[in-house]
Amino acid sequence: MEVINLKDFHLTAIEHANDPRNMGPLKEFNGHARITGPCGDTMEFWLEVQDGKIKKASFITDGCGSSIASGSMTTCLAAGKTIGEAKSISQKNVLDALEGLPEESQHCALLAANALKAACDDYMKKQK
């Protein structure tokens, strides 16, 4: 796993990159998505939704430390939210929670937010 440079990142982003939360596939899930961003990084999300709320969210990525930090933070932001609330988590929400990323890495937060939205859409499709 890549260790990111202290001078370019806030401590929150470094912490999530070096010690990611909720990394790895869920054994039981009812929402899933895999997205490859324009940079070539792929992010995959799994959701376990119970009683209309996200009980667990997890992710994997083949991307850099910024992708790992973004995926990790996005799972933390999604936990306990309704599907509608989780779908409204934006790139800005992820960046704010990480206390920013360098400009060249900000697309990682968008990839994470989009992967979460796609997993929410997958959950909704399976409910019909």
N, C-alpha and C positions, 0 to 999 in steps of 0.2 A: 504494500500500500504506500502510495506517495505521501511524503510529509511536506506540507506546504510551508513557505517562507514566512517567518514571523513579521518581517517588515512590511509585507504587502497586505496582510489580512488582520482583521480584528480577532481578539482572543476567542470570541464565540464561534466564529467560522473555523478557526484552527482546531478548537475543541471538537466540533462536529466532524471535521475532516479526519482527525487522528483517532477519534473514539466515536464512530458513528452509532446512532441509535437506530434500532429496528432494521438492521441490515440482514438480508437473507429472506428467502421465500417463506410465506406462511404455509403450514400444512393444510389448514382449513381456511378457505377464503370464498367469498361470493362476488368479488370484483377484482378484475385483473386487467392490466394494460402494459404494453411494451412500445416505447417510442424511441426512434433514433432522431436526434437533432441535426441541424445543418452542419454542426461541427464534427459529426461522426460519432459522438457519444451516444450510447443507448442507455435508457433508464427503464426499469420495470417496477411496477407497483402492484401490491396485493392488498386487498381490503377484506376485513372480516366485519360485516355489518350485522348488528343485532338490535332489534327494537328501534329501527330507524336511525341508529347512531353508529359511527365507526368505533368498534371496540378495539380493533388492532389495525395498524397500517404498517407495511414493510416495503423495502425497496432493495434493488441491486442496481449497480451501474458499472460499466466498463470504463468510465470516465476518470478524470483527474480529481484531485482533492476538492476542487470547487464543486464538482458534480456530486461527490460523496457528501460534502457538507450540506449542499442544497437538498439532496434526497433525504438526508437524516432530519434536517429541520422541518421539511415539508411533512414527514410522517408525524413529527411531534405536534405540528400545527393542526393536523387533521384529526388526531385522536380525540374522541369524545364529541366530535361535531356531527351534525346531520349531514346527509349527502348534499343538500342544498348549500349548507355553510361551507363544506369542504370544497365544492365546485367553485366557490367564490374566492378561494385562496389564490392570490395573484403572485406574479413575479415580484412585485413591490413588497408584498407581505413577507415573502421568503427573504428577500434582501434586507428588509428592516429587521426581521428576527435574527438574522446573521450579523447584523450591524454593518452590512455592506460587504461587497466583494469588489475587487478591481474591475474596471470597465470591461476588460477583455474576458472576464469570467462571468459577467452578469447573465449571459445567455443560459448558464447552468441552472439558475433559479427559475427561468422560464421553462426549461425542459422538465424540471421537477414538478412545477405547477401544472403543466400540460399533461404529464403522465398521471398525476393525481386525478385531474378532470376526466381523463380517458378511462381510468379505473372506475370512477363514479358512474360514468355513462354505461360502462359494461355492467355494473351492478344493476342499474335502472333497467337496462334491456332484459336482464335475466329475471326481473320481477314481473314482467308483462306476460 
